[in-house]
Amino acid sequence: MAYTRLIVLVMVFEVLITALVGLGIYYGFSIFPYSQSLVTTTGAAVQTVGFNATIPLYMPSLTDLKIPYTYLQAGAQVWGITAFIVSAAVMGLQSFIRGMYLGGLKGWVLNRKTVPLITYGRRYFGDMIAWSIFQNVIGALVVYLALSFFPFGLILMIALMFYSLTPYLIVLQNITFSDALAKAPRMFRRYFGTLLPLALLAMLCTLVVSLFRSLTSPWGYAVPLLAYACIGTLLIGELMRKLAVKLKLDGEQTPDLPFGENRASRMVNAMIVLLVPALVSVGIFAASGRHLSAFEIGSKNRIEGFSYNTNFSDVFYASEQKYTAYEWQTRDYSIAIRLPDLSGERKPDELRGIADITWQVNEEIRTVQGNSTFIDVKPIMHKSRLIYRLVRETANNGSFYYSSMSGSASIIPGGERPREPLSIQIMISGDGSHIFIMQYPTRFDISQVFRVSDDGRYLIPGTSQMNPMDFHAYWFTTEQSTENLFKLLAAKNKTNYIATINRSYLALACAMQEGDGRMVVNLLETMRQAGLNVKAPDWDELTWTDNLHGRYKGATLQRTLELMTKAGVQGGYEGRELLDESDEKIGVYRFEVPFPDGMLPITYKESKEDGKLLSVSVMD
């Protein structure tokens, strides 16, 4: 039962850290050193596949195994006064619990006594916190020197190992931190051979335990939590036993403290045992971030929306990957979210909360037919919960918007079973009227795709050169209108251009389809400057825009989106050769850009030998 109490003590602290790490993600503070293993290169918290062999020292911790404390996406680490205060408080609590833990192990391995843990925690608190400060200061110095000149950092790291027995000597011999620190190097050299086999066994055990982190949620957290608390406690207990035996053989004292023995009733012992599965359940709950729902107060507004995504469209290839267009979808997408009033001039620095979203998640559908299993990937509608902390940022024109790129946003694990881990980013316009959610596989870097319009009102994703169809954007607004759609597309086209004149008629067709008169005028002028014979109405940007917008007049938003999709897919504009006007060297082709009020024809000539574009005629 003594070991069970200590295992529970370890798990209580680890579960507390799990809850605090999630709280730090939500409120924007990091906890040293527990927030350091949360972020991948893409800013996502994931359970990685691999292994880690280490030696548990002083008290088992998931940080030893490089296992994240949460499934939430942490984003960038945030250090400040809050992070310093919380980290200091956690260090103090850890020092107190470490004194309880090592004191409890001492009582059991020396005398088979179940000792009063809190009393031992008070007794060793000062010395343990002194060791924690010493360890962290030297650790920071190791990192600094390693970055400056690696050999210096390595030398200091090896030197720190010689002091690793300090906490054990404090507890076993009841000596002060300074005395234990002075004795530790000599004891380490003397007992190295005795402790080496145990260290190798510990590395083997932790290697096996670390493999469990590759399990799916929530077992990638729960199994290592329980296994390492048990195995680590047994290993540390054996280390203290061996160390106590060697100290006695060398004539060193290992005195008992006059604190007596703590004899618990059967009822108390039963409750301690039941705490183990209870703590595993609480840890799973906290690792998922669901405990943060307690901080959600107030009703939410439900807003409908639609989705759009990039693809390997014809115009993307024709422009040598410089022109982005979107494929649009209308389904029963919606989001329930609570936002403060953002209509005034004074705006908060951060937005945080939990939103309920109805969207699509790609899942694997397995079908068994006889001895064969067929796997298909299909988008399935799901209701998910998103937790976010958005930081106020400044757009190119000085306007404000809110983004999770400098904050954090995560999917709270629920009923989704995506074919691969997913991450999200959230962007909200400065007045709160436009809400955008970007869903993408965690393995991809979002920084090259996430783009915001110059006025900070719209999310205008770029086209990823790797699986662009896996980046799905959702747009929720109470102002669903064709006018807002035109504004988003015009903002997107400010980042577009063509790198070659050949097949530039596709970019021209997309600009017309999207009602962007500015882009149409720029493309026509670029063609003329390249020496092409261009026949088109001599209109300015405003006239072109009014004409193209007018072609959508009276059409529903859904019909408009269906037509806009032709710009973002392959085969949206199929040209046919005009055989009576073509010859062996020059081909004449025509295709039509569809609008609700009819077709807008584009005719072009190009060389059949090298594909060089020769002329373009619009509305002939």
C-alpha positions as CSV (number, residue, x, y, z in Angstrom):
1,M,0.0,0.0,0.0
2,A,3.0,2.3,0.6
3,Y,3.9,2.2,-3.1
4,T,0.2,2.7,-4.1
5,R,0.1,5.9,-2.1
6,L,3.2,7.2,-3.8
7,I,1.9,6.2,-7.3
8,V,-1.3,8.1,-6.5
9,L,0.9,11.1,-5.4
10,V,2.7,11.1,-8.7
11,M,-0.5,10.8,-10.7
12,V,-2.2,13.6,-8.8
13,F,0.7,16.0,-9.6
14,E,0.8,14.9,-13.3
15,V,-3.0,15.3,-13.7
16,L,-2.7,18.7,-12.1
17,I,0.0,19.7,-14.5
18,T,-2.2,18.4,-17.4
19,A,-5.0,20.7,-16.3
20,L,-2.7,23.7,-15.8
21,V,-1.1,23.2,-19.2
22,G,-4.5,23.3,-20.9
23,L,-5.4,26.4,-18.8
24,G,-2.2,28.0,-20.0
25,I,-3.1,27.4,-23.6
26,Y,-6.5,28.9,-23.1
27,Y,-5.4,32.0,-21.1
28,G,-2.0,32.5,-22.8
29,F,0.8,31.5,-20.5
30,S,3.4,28.8,-20.6
31,I,4.6,26.6,-17.6
32,F,8.3,25.9,-17.4
33,P,9.4,23.2,-18.2
34,Y,6.1,21.5,-19.0
35,S,5.1,23.5,-22.0
36,Q,8.3,22.8,-23.9
37,S,7.2,19.4,-25.3
38,L,3.9,20.6,-26.7
39,V,4.8,22.2,-30.0
40,T,5.8,20.6,-33.3
41,T,7.3,22.4,-36.3
42,T,3.8,23.2,-37.4
43,G,2.7,24.4,-34.0
44,A,0.6,21.4,-33.3
45,A,0.4,19.1,-30.3
46,V,0.5,15.5,-31.5
47,Q,1.3,12.2,-30.0
48,T,4.5,11.3,-31.9
49,V,5.6,7.9,-33.0
50,G,9.0,6.9,-31.6
51,F,10.7,6.0,-28.4
52,N,12.7,7.6,-25.6
53,A,15.0,5.9,-23.2
54,T,15.7,7.8,-20.0
55,I,16.3,7.4,-16.2
56,P,13.5,8.5,-13.9
57,L,15.0,10.9,-11.3
58,Y,13.4,12.0,-8.0
59,M,9.8,11.6,-9.3
60,P,8.4,10.1,-12.6
61,S,7.2,12.8,-15.0
62,L,5.8,12.6,-18.5
63,T,8.3,15.2,-19.6
64,D,11.0,12.5,-19.1
65,L,9.4,10.6,-22.0
66,K,8.7,13.7,-24.1
67,I,5.0,13.0,-24.0
68,P,2.7,16.1,-24.3
69,Y,0.4,16.8,-21.4
70,T,-2.5,17.8,-23.7
71,Y,-3.9,17.0,-27.1
72,L,-4.6,20.7,-27.6
73,Q,-2.6,22.6,-30.1
74,A,-0.4,24.9,-28.0
75,G,0.9,27.4,-30.5
76,A,3.9,29.6,-29.6
77,Q,5.1,29.6,-26.0
78,V,4.0,32.7,-24.1
79,W,6.4,33.9,-21.4
80,G,5.6,36.8,-19.1
81,I,4.7,37.7,-15.6
82,T,1.8,35.3,-15.4
83,A,4.0,32.5,-16.8
84,F,6.7,33.3,-14.3
85,I,4.3,33.3,-11.3
86,V,2.6,30.1,-12.3
87,S,6.0,28.3,-13.1
88,A,7.3,29.4,-9.7
89,A,4.2,28.2,-7.9
90,V,4.4,24.8,-9.8
91,M,8.1,24.6,-8.8
92,G,7.3,25.1,-5.2
93,L,4.5,22.6,-5.3
94,Q,6.7,20.1,-7.0
95,S,9.4,20.5,-4.4
96,F,6.9,19.9,-1.6
97,I,5.5,16.8,-3.3
98,R,9.0,15.6,-4.1
99,G,9.8,15.8,-0.4
100,M,6.7,13.7,0.3
101,Y,7.5,11.2,-2.4
102,L,11.2,10.6,-1.5
103,G,10.4,10.6,2.2
104,G,7.7,8.0,1.7
105,L,10.1,5.9,-0.3
106,K,12.7,6.2,2.4
107,G,10.3,5.0,5.1
108,W,9.4,2.0,3.1
109,V,12.7,0.8,1.7
110,L,14.5,1.2,5.0
111,N,11.9,0.1,7.6
112,R,8.9,-1.0,5.6
113,K,6.9,1.8,7.2
114,T,4.0,3.8,5.8
115,V,5.1,7.3,6.9
116,P,3.1,10.6,7.1
117,L,3.8,12.1,3.7
118,I,2.8,15.7,4.5
119,T,5.2,15.8,7.4
120,Y,8.0,14.7,5.2
121,G,7.0,17.2,2.6
122,R,7.3,20.1,5.1
123,R,10.6,18.7,6.4
124,Y,12.4,18.6,3.0
125,F,10.6,21.4,1.3
126,G,13.4,24.0,1.7
127,D,16.1,21.7,0.5
128,M,14.1,20.4,-2.4
129,I,13.3,23.9,-3.7
130,A,16.9,24.8,-3.4
131,W,17.8,21.8,-5.6
132,S,15.1,22.7,-8.1
133,I,16.5,26.3,-8.4
134,F,20.0,24.9,-8.7
135,Q,18.9,22.4,-11.4
136,N,17.0,24.9,-13.4
137,V,19.7,27.5,-13.4
138,I,22.4,25.0,-14.4
139,G,20.0,23.6,-17.0
140,A,19.4,27.1,-18.5
141,L,23.2,27.7,-18.5
142,V,23.7,24.3,-20.3
143,V,21.2,25.3,-23.1
144,Y,22.8,28.8,-23.5
145,L,26.4,27.3,-23.7
146,A,25.2,24.6,-26.0
147,L,23.8,27.2,-28.4
148,S,26.9,29.3,-28.2
149,F,29.5,26.5,-28.2
150,F,28.3,22.9,-28.0
151,P,31.4,21.4,-26.2
152,F,31.0,23.8,-23.3
153,G,27.3,22.8,-22.9
154,L,28.2,19.2,-23.1
155,I,30.9,19.5,-20.4
156,L,28.5,21.3,-18.1
157,M,25.8,18.7,-18.7
158,I,28.2,15.9,-17.7
159,A,29.3,17.9,-14.6
160,L,25.6,18.2,-13.6
161,M,25.3,14.4,-13.6
162,F,27.8,14.2,-10.8
163,Y,25.4,16.1,-8.6
164,S,22.4,14.0,-9.5
165,L,22.4,12.1,-6.2
166,T,21.9,15.3,-4.2
167,P,18.1,14.9,-3.4
168,Y,18.6,11.3,-2.4
169,L,21.4,12.2,0.0
170,I,19.2,15.0,1.5
171,V,16.5,12.5,2.3
172,L,18.5,9.4,3.2
173,Q,20.9,11.1,5.4
174,N,18.8,14.1,6.6
175,I,21.4,16.6,5.7
176,T,21.1,20.1,4.2
177,F,21.2,20.9,0.5
178,S,24.7,22.4,0.7
179,D,26.1,19.4,2.5
180,A,24.5,17.0,0.1
181,L,25.7,19.0,-2.9
182,A,29.2,18.8,-1.5
183,K,29.1,15.0,-1.0
184,A,27.2,14.1,-4.2
185,P,30.2,14.0,-6.7
186,R,32.2,11.8,-4.5
187,M,29.3,9.4,-3.9
188,F,28.5,9.4,-7.6
189,R,32.0,8.2,-8.5
190,R,32.1,5.7,-5.7
191,Y,28.7,4.1,-6.4
192,F,28.6,4.4,-10.2
193,G,29.4,0.8,-10.8
194,T,26.7,-0.4,-8.4
195,L,24.0,1.9,-9.9
196,L,24.9,1.4,-13.6
197,P,22.9,-1.9,-14.0
198,L,19.9,-0.3,-12.5
199,A,20.3,2.7,-14.8
200,L,20.4,0.4,-17.8
201,L,17.3,-1.4,-16.6
202,A,15.5,1.9,-16.2
203,M,16.4,3.0,-19.7
204,L,15.0,-0.3,-21.1
205,C,11.8,0.1,-19.1
206,T,11.3,3.7,-20.1
207,L,12.0,2.8,-23.7
208,V,9.1,0.3,-23.6
209,V,6.8,2.8,-21.8
210,S,7.6,5.5,-24.3
211,L,6.3,3.4,-27.2
212,F,2.8,3.7,-25.8
213,R,2.7,7.4,-26.7
214,S,2.0,6.3,-30.3
215,L,-1.4,5.0,-29.3
216,T,-4.5,6.8,-30.4
217,S,-6.2,9.4,-28.2
218,P,-6.7,9.1,-25.3
219,W,-4.6,6.0,-24.7
220,G,-1.4,7.7,-25.9
221,Y,-1.7,9.8,-22.7
222,A,-3.4,7.5,-20.3
223,V,-1.3,4.3,-20.6
224,P,2.1,6.1,-20.2
225,L,0.7,8.1,-17.3
226,L,-0.2,4.9,-15.3
227,A,2.7,2.7,-16.5
228,Y,5.4,5.3,-15.9
229,A,4.0,6.2,-12.4
230,C,4.2,2.6,-11.4
231,I,7.4,1.5,-13.0
232,G,9.2,4.8,-12.2
233,T,8.3,4.5,-8.6
234,L,9.6,0.9,-8.3
235,L,12.9,2.0,-10.1
236,I,13.4,5.0,-7.8
237,G,12.6,2.9,-4.8
238,E,15.2,0.3,-5.8
239,L,17.8,3.1,-6.4
240,M,17.2,4.4,-2.9
241,R,17.5,0.9,-1.4
242,K,20.8,0.3,-3.2
243,L,22.1,3.7,-2.2
244,A,21.1,3.2,1.5
245,V,22.8,-0.2,1.6
246,K,26.1,1.2,0.1
247,L,26.0,4.1,2.6
248,K,25.6,1.8,5.5
249,L,28.5,-0.4,4.3
250,D,30.7,2.7,4.1
251,G,29.8,3.7,7.6
252,E,27.5,6.6,6.5
253,Q,24.4,7.2,8.6
254,T,20.8,6.9,7.2
255,P,18.8,8.1,10.3
256,D,15.1,7.9,10.7
257,L,13.0,10.9,11.5
258,P,10.9,10.8,14.6
259,F,7.6,11.2,12.7
260,G,6.2,7.8,13.5
261,E,4.1,5.5,11.2
262,N,0.8,6.3,9.5
263,R,-1.5,3.3,9.8
264,A,-4.5,3.7,7.5
265,S,-7.8,1.8,7.8
266,R,-9.0,-0.6,5.1
267,M,-11.5,1.9,4.0
268,V,-8.8,4.5,3.4
269,N,-6.6,2.0,1.6
270,A,-9.5,1.0,-0.7
271,M,-10.1,4.6,-1.5
272,I,-6.5,5.1,-2.4
273,V,-6.6,2.1,-4.8
274,L,-9.8,3.5,-6.4
275,L,-8.0,6.8,-6.9
276,V,-5.8,5.2,-9.5
277,P,-8.5,4.7,-12.2
278,A,-10.2,7.9,-11.1
279,L,-7.1,9.9,-11.8
280,V,-6.6,8.2,-15.1
281,S,-10.1,9.3,-16.1
282,V,-9.6,12.8,-14.8
283,G,-6.3,13.0,-16.7
284,I,-7.9,11.9,-20.0
285,F,-10.6,14.5,-19.4
286,A,-8.0,17.3,-18.8
287,A,-5.7,16.2,-21.7
288,S,-8.6,16.6,-24.1
289,G,-9.2,20.1,-22.9
290,R,-12.8,19.4,-22.0
291,H,-12.2,20.8,-18.5
292,L,-12.0,24.2,-20.0
293,S,-15.7,24.2,-20.7
294,A,-16.1,25.3,-17.1
295,F,-14.9,28.7,-18.1
296,E,-17.5,29.1,-20.9
297,I,-20.3,31.3,-19.6
298,G,-23.1,32.8,-21.6
299,S,-25.2,31.9,-24.7
300,K,-23.8,31.5,-28.2
301,N,-25.0,32.8,-31.5
302,R,-25.5,30.3,-34.3
303,I,-24.2,31.5,-37.7
304,E,-24.5,29.6,-41.0
305,G,-21.7,29.5,-43.6
306,F,-20.1,27.7,-46.5
307,S,-16.7,26.2,-47.3
308,Y,-14.1,26.8,-49.9
309,N,-10.8,25.1,-50.8
310,T,-7.9,25.4,-53.2
311,N,-7.1,22.7,-55.7
312,F,-4.7,21.9,-58.5
313,S,-6.9,23.9,-60.9
314,D,-6.2,24.6,-64.5
315,V,-5.4,28.2,-63.8
316,F,-3.0,27.2,-61.0
317,Y,-0.9,25.1,-63.5
318,A,-1.3,27.6,-66.4
319,S,0.1,30.4,-64.2
320,E,3.0,28.3,-63.0
321,Q,1.4,28.1,-59.6
322,K,1.0,31.9,-59.2
323,Y,-2.8,32.2,-59.5
324,T,-5.1,30.8,-56.8
325,A,-8.8,30.1,-57.3
326,Y,-11.4,28.4,-55.0
327,E,-13.8,25.6,-55.2
328,W,-17.0,26.3,-53.2
329,Q,-19.4,24.1,-51.3
330,T,-22.8,24.8,-49.7
331,R,-23.9,22.4,-47.0
332,D,-25.5,22.7,-43.6
333,Y,-22.3,24.3,-42.2
334,S,-22.8,26.4,-39.0
335,I,-20.9,27.6,-36.0
336,A,-22.2,28.5,-32.5
337,I,-19.9,31.1,-30.9
338,R,-19.9,33.8,-28.3
339,L,-18.1,37.0,-29.2
340,P,-18.0,40.3,-27.4
341,D,-19.2,43.5,-29.0
342,L,-16.4,44.4,-31.5
343,S,-18.2,47.3,-33.2
344,G,-16.6,50.0,-31.1
345,E,-13.1,51.6,-31.5
346,R,-11.7,50.0,-28.3
347,K,-11.1,46.3,-29.0
348,P,-9.8,43.6,-26.6
349,D,-6.3,42.3,-27.1
350,E,-7.4,38.7,-27.2
351,L,-10.6,36.6,-27.9
352,R,-11.0,33.2,-26.2
353,G,-13.7,30.7,-26.0
354,I,-15.2,27.4,-27.1
355,A,-17.2,27.2,-30.3
356,D,-19.5,24.4,-31.6
357,I,-19.0,23.8,-35.4
358,T,-20.9,21.7,-37.9
359,W,-18.5,20.8,-40.7
360,Q,-17.0,17.9,-42.7
361,V,-14.2,15.6,-41.6
362,N,-12.5,13.2,-44.0
363,E,-12.8,9.7,-42.6
364,E,-11.8,6.3,-43.9
365,I,-14.8,4.1,-44.8
366,R,-13.9,0.4,-44.8
367,T,-16.1,-2.0,-46.8
368,V,-15.6,-5.8,-46.5
369,Q,-16.5,-7.9,-49.5
370,G,-15.6,-11.5,-49.1
371,N,-11.9,-11.8,-48.3
372,S,-11.2,-8.2,-49.6
373,T,-11.3,-4.9,-47.6
374,F,-11.9,-1.7,-49.6
375,I,-10.9,1.6,-48.1
376,D,-12.4,4.8,-49.2
377,V,-12.0,8.4,-47.9
378,K,-15.2,10.3,-47.7
379,P,-16.2,13.7,-46.1
380,I,-18.5,13.0,-43.2
381,M,-20.6,15.8,-41.5
382,H,-19.7,16.2,-37.8
383,K,-20.4,18.4,-34.9
384,S,-17.1,19.3,-33.2
385,R,-16.0,21.6,-30.4
386,L,-13.2,24.1,-31.0
387,I,-11.2,25.9,-28.3
388,Y,-9.4,29.1,-29.3
389,R,-7.3,32.0,-28.1
390,L,-7.1,34.6,-30.8
391,V,-4.6,37.5,-30.7
392,R,-5.3,40.9,-32.1
393,E,-3.2,41.6,-35.2
394,T,-2.8,44.5,-37.6
395,A,-3.6,44.2,-41.3
396,N,-1.7,45.9,-44.1
397,N,-4.0,48.9,-44.1
398,G,-3.8,49.3,-40.3
399,S,-7.1,47.6,-39.5
400,F,-7.4,45.0,-36.8
401,Y,-8.3,41.4,-37.0
402,Y,-8.0,38.4,-34.7
403,S,-6.0,35.2,-35.5
404,S,-4.9,32.0,-33.8
405,M,-1.6,32.1,-35.7
406,S,-0.1,34.0,-32.7
407,G,-2.4,32.4,-30.3
408,S,-3.9,28.9,-30.4
409,A,-6.8,26.9,-31.7
410,S,-7.6,23.2,-31.4
411,I,-10.3,20.6,-32.0
412,I,-11.4,19.1,-28.7
413,P,-11.3,15.4,-29.2
414,G,-14.8,14.0,-29.6
415,G,-16.6,11.7,-32.0
416,E,-14.5,12.5,-35.0
417,R,-12.3,9.8,-36.5
418,P,-10.2,11.6,-39.1
419,R,-8.0,9.6,-41.4
420,E,-5.0,11.6,-40.0
421,P,-4.5,14.2,-37.2
422,L,-6.1,17.5,-38.0
423,S,-5.2,21.1,-36.9
424,I,-7.1,24.3,-37.3
425,Q,-6.5,28.0,-37.5
426,I,-9.2,30.7,-36.8
427,M,-9.4,34.2,-38.1
428,I,-12.1,36.8,-37.2
429,S,-12.5,40.2,-38.8
430,G,-12.0,43.2,-36.5
431,D,-15.8,43.9,-36.3
432,G,-16.6,40.2,-35.6
433,S,-18.8,40.0,-38.7
434,H,-16.7,37.4,-40.5
435,I,-15.5,34.2,-38.9
436,F,-13.1,31.9,-40.8
437,I,-12.0,28.4,-39.8
438,M,-9.1,26.7,-41.6
439,Q,-9.0,22.9,-41.3
440,Y,-5.9,21.0,-42.5
441,P,-3.7,17.9,-41.7
442,T,-1.3,18.5,-38.8
443,R,1.7,17.3,-40.9
444,F,1.4,20.4,-43.2
445,D,2.9,23.8,-42.5
446,I,0.1,26.4,-42.5
447,S,2.3,29.5,-42.6
448,Q,2.7,29.5,-46.4
449,V,-1.0,29.1,-46.9
450,F,-2.7,31.3,-44.3
451,R,-3.2,34.7,-45.8
452,V,-5.4,37.6,-44.7
453,S,-6.8,40.4,-46.9
454,D,-5.2,43.8,-46.7
455,D,-8.2,45.2,-44.8
456,G,-8.2,42.3,-42.3
457,R,-11.8,41.3,-43.2
458,Y,-11.3,38.1,-45.2
459,L,-9.2,34.9,-45.1
460,I,-7.7,34.3,-48.5
461,P,-5.8,31.0,-48.4
462,G,-3.0,30.4,-50.9
463,T,-2.6,27.2,-52.8
464,S,-0.3,24.7,-51.1
465,Q,2.0,22.8,-53.5
466,M,1.3,19.7,-51.5
467,N,-2.3,18.3,-51.4
468,P,-4.1,21.7,-51.6
469,M,-7.4,19.9,-51.5
470,D,-6.7,19.0,-47.9
471,F,-6.9,22.6,-46.8
472,H,-10.5,23.4,-46.1
473,A,-11.7,26.9,-45.2
474,Y,-15.1,27.7,-43.6
475,W,-16.7,31.1,-43.8
476,F,-19.4,32.0,-41.3
477,T,-21.1,35.4,-41.5
478,T,-24.5,36.9,-40.9
479,E,-23.9,39.0,-44.0
480,Q,-24.1,36.3,-46.6
481,S,-24.3,38.1,-49.9
482,T,-22.9,38.1,-53.4
483,E,-21.3,41.5,-52.6
484,N,-19.2,40.1,-49.8
485,L,-18.2,37.2,-52.0
486,F,-17.0,39.6,-54.7
487,K,-15.0,41.5,-52.1
488,L,-13.3,38.4,-50.8
489,L,-12.4,37.3,-54.3
490,A,-11.1,40.7,-55.2
491,A,-8.9,40.7,-52.1
492,K,-7.6,37.2,-53.0
493,N,-6.8,38.3,-56.6
494,K,-4.5,41.1,-55.3
495,T,-2.0,38.3,-54.5
496,N,-2.4,36.6,-57.9
497,Y,-0.4,37.2,-61.0
498,I,0.7,35.2,-64.1
499,A,4.3,34.1,-64.7
500,T,3.8,33.3,-68.4
501,I,1.6,34.6,-71.1
502,N,0.9,31.2,-72.6
503,R,-2.6,30.0,-71.5
504,S,-3.2,33.3,-69.7
505,Y,-6.7,33.3,-71.1
506,L,-7.5,30.9,-68.3
507,A,-6.6,33.5,-65.7
508,L,-8.7,36.0,-67.7
509,A,-11.7,33.7,-67.6
510,C,-11.3,33.2,-63.8
511,A,-11.1,36.9,-63.2
512,M,-14.2,37.4,-65.3
513,Q,-16.0,34.6,-63.5
514,E,-15.1,36.1,-60.1
515,G,-16.3,39.6,-61.2
516,D,-13.0,41.3,-60.6
517,G,-12.7,44.2,-63.1
518,R,-9.3,45.3,-61.7
519,M,-7.8,41.9,-62.5
520,V,-9.4,41.8,-65.9
521,V,-7.9,45.1,-66.9
522,N,-4.5,44.1,-65.5
523,L,-4.5,40.9,-67.4
524,L,-5.5,42.5,-70.7
525,E,-2.8,45.1,-70.3
526,T,-0.2,42.5,-69.6
527,M,-1.2,40.6,-72.7
528,R,-0.9,43.7,-74.8
529,Q,2.5,44.6,-73.4
530,A,3.6,41.0,-74.3
531,G,2.8,41.7,-78.0
532,L,-0.5,39.8,-78.2
533,N,-3.3,40.9,-80.4
534,V,-6.1,41.7,-77.9
535,K,-9.7,42.5,-78.8
536,A,-11.8,43.5,-75.8
537,P,-14.1,46.3,-74.8
538,D,-12.0,49.4,-73.9
539,W,-13.4,49.7,-70.3
540,D,-11.8,50.8,-67.1
541,E,-11.8,48.7,-63.9
542,L,-15.1,50.1,-62.6
543,T,-16.9,49.5,-65.9
544,W,-15.7,46.0,-66.1
545,T,-16.6,45.3,-62.5
546,D,-20.1,46.7,-62.9
547,N,-20.7,44.7,-66.1
548,L,-19.5,41.4,-64.5
549,H,-21.4,41.9,-61.3
550,G,-24.5,42.8,-63.2
551,R,-24.4,39.4,-64.9
552,Y,-25.0,37.8,-61.5
553,K,-28.0,40.0,-60.7
554,G,-31.0,38.0,-59.5
555,A,-29.0,34.8,-59.0
556,T,-29.1,33.1,-55.7
557,L,-25.9,32.9,-53.6
558,Q,-25.8,29.1,-54.1
559,R,-26.1,29.4,-57.9
560,T,-23.3,32.1,-57.8
561,L,-21.0,29.8,-55.8
562,E,-21.6,27.0,-58.3
563,L,-20.5,29.2,-61.1
564,M,-17.5,30.6,-59.2
565,T,-16.3,27.0,-58.6
566,K,-15.5,26.6,-62.3
567,A,-12.5,28.9,-61.7
568,G,-11.1,26.6,-59.1
569,V,-11.3,23.2,-60.7
570,Q,-9.9,21.3,-63.6
571,G,-11.9,21.3,-66.8
572,G,-14.0,24.3,-65.8
573,Y,-13.5,25.9,-69.2
574,E,-13.4,23.4,-72.0
575,G,-12.3,25.0,-75.3
576,R,-13.3,23.7,-78.7
577,E,-11.3,24.3,-81.9
578,L,-12.8,26.3,-84.7
579,L,-11.8,24.1,-87.6
580,D,-12.9,26.5,-90.3
581,E,-10.6,29.3,-88.9
582,S,-7.6,27.0,-87.9
583,D,-4.8,25.8,-90.2
584,E,-1.8,23.5,-89.8
585,K,0.3,26.0,-87.8
586,I,-2.2,28.1,-85.9
587,G,-5.2,26.8,-83.9
588,V,-8.2,29.0,-83.2
589,Y,-10.2,28.0,-80.1
590,R,-13.2,29.2,-78.2
591,F,-14.7,28.6,-74.8
592,E,-17.4,30.3,-72.8
593,V,-17.5,31.7,-69.3
594,P,-20.9,30.9,-67.9
595,F,-23.0,33.5,-66.0
596,P,-26.6,33.4,-64.8
597,D,-27.6,35.7,-67.7
598,G,-25.8,33.8,-70.4
599,M,-22.3,33.0,-71.7
600,L,-19.3,35.3,-72.2
601,P,-17.2,33.9,-75.1
602,I,-13.4,34.1,-75.3
603,T,-11.6,33.2,-78.5
604,Y,-7.9,32.7,-78.7
605,K,-5.2,31.7,-81.2
606,E,-2.1,29.8,-80.3
607,S,0.7,28.1,-82.2
608,K,0.3,24.4,-82.7
609,E,4.1,24.0,-82.8
610,D,5.1,25.5,-79.4
611,G,1.8,26.4,-77.8
612,K,2.6,30.1,-77.9
613,L,-0.4,32.4,-77.4
614,L,-0.9,34.8,-80.3
615,S,-4.2,36.6,-79.7
616,V,-7.2,36.8,-77.4
617,S,-10.6,38.1,-78.2
618,V,-13.3,38.8,-75.6
619,M,-17.0,39.2,-76.2
620,D,-16.5,39.1,-80.0
